[in-house]
Amino acid sequence: DLTIKYFYSPVCFWCILEDQHLDELLQKEGQAFKLEKYNQENCYDIMQKYKLSLTPGFVFSSKTDSKEYTVDGYISKENLTKIICDVTGYCLNDKDLKSADEDNLKGKKVIINFQ
């Protein structure tokens, strides 16, 4: 039910940390949400549409809520986990996330680069 649109820049330090968090969440509980990944260099017009000015940037949407919620800037792994839990009711176990094997990514990561 939850879609996360994630806007990043390949030269952004906070985006590198965010990528690690999102990869861990996808690996452990990817069935709880869908991730769409947008490179800010190619998608600046979409960022403007959502009034995002920073990377990382997020747009959260749910099938059960017609409104989209935006966040400019870094979100900790704990807060991302809480958002997923609050929206989907599918609460993740942070202890399990720390022990996850990064070689076996689950879920779907969609990288969108508009040219």
Stockholm file with secondary structure:
# STOCKHOLM 1.0

chainA/1-115         DLTIKYFYSPVCFWCILEDQHLDELLQKEGQAFKLEKYNQENCYDIMQKYKLSLTPGFVFSSKTDSKEYTVDGYISKENLTKIICDVTGYCLNDKDLKSADEDNLKGKKVIINFQ
#=GR chainA/1-115 SS CEEEEEEECTTCHHHHHHHHHHHHHHHHHGGGEEEEEEETTTCHHHHHHTTCCSSSEEEEEETTEEEEEEEESCCCHHHHHHHHHHHHSCCCCHHHHHTCCTTSCCSCEEEECCC
#=GC SS_cons         CEEEEEEECTTCHHHHHHHHHHHHHHHHHGGGEEEEEEETTTCHHHHHHTTCCSSSEEEEEETTEEEEEEEESCCCHHHHHHHHHHHHSCCCCHHHHHTCCTTSCCSCEEEECCC
//
